[in-house]
Amino acid sequence: MSLSPRDQLLQRALKPSDFKPNGLYTDPKTYGVYRLTGKAKAGRAFRYGNHPVRYDELVNEYGAAEVIVVFFARSDAEELAAIENARRKS
């Protein structure tokens, strides 16, 4: 049985706890996928960006966010966020 694109991405995902900030970013650079939580009333519940800078921006803007996974490839984070937002609409 073939894995779905979502499952393929999750197999490449890294644990957020494995990376600590080195200045503003992690070293090596990583990209996170985040779920807005709490009082966030945004259209897209899942966002992505440079980890951990984007996480801090989301917390400041929306009050709360959860780190789902991190990737080395920005395109993987972007794709997973799009898949999760599409699933949420279904």
N, C-alpha and C positions, 0 to 999 in steps of 0.2 A: 504494500500500500504506500502510495506517495504522500509525502507531507504537504500540508497546505503552505502557501507563502508565509502566513503568520507563524506557523510552527517552525519553518525553516529559519526565519529571522530570530525567533526565540532561542533556537539552538546556537546561534552565533552571539547571543547576548552575554554580557558580562555582569557580574554582581557589582552594584554600586559601592558596596562596602570595601571592595578590593582596591578602590582608587581614592587617594587623598589629594586635596588641593595642593598645588605647588604654585603659590601666587594666586592668580585669579582662576587658573585652569588646572587640570590634572596633567601629569606627565607620565605617560604619553597622553596626548589630547584625546578626550572622549566626548561623546555626544549622548545626551540622555533623552529618555522618553518619560514624560511626567503626566500624571492625572491631576487635574484640578479638583480640589476637595473643599469641604467647608462651605462657605457662603458664596463660592464662585458661581456666577450665573452667566457663564460664557457659552457661546454656541458650540465650540469645540472643547470637549472635556480633556482631550489628549493633546499635548504640545511637545515639542522637541527643541533641542539646541545644545550649545556648548555646555558641558557639565563642569562645574556646578553653577556657573554664572547664570545660566537660564533658569535654573531652579530658584536661585535667590530672587531673580526678577519676578518670577511667577508668584512667589510668596509675598513679595512686596506689593504687587499689583492686585492679587486676588485673595490674599490672606492665608491661603493654605494650598499645598501641592504635595503630591507623593511621587517619589522617584520610583519608576517601574523597573527600567533596565538601562544599561548604558552599552554603547557600541563604540568600536574604533572608527567605523565608517558613518559619516553624517547621513549618507543616503539610506542606510539601514534604519536609522532613527526616524528619518522623515517618512519612510515607507510604513514602518510599524505604527506610527502615530496616525497616518491616514487610514490604515486598516482598522485600527481600534475605533476611530471616529465613525467610520462607515458601519461597523458592527453595532455601534451604539444607536445609530439611526434606525437600524432594522428592527 
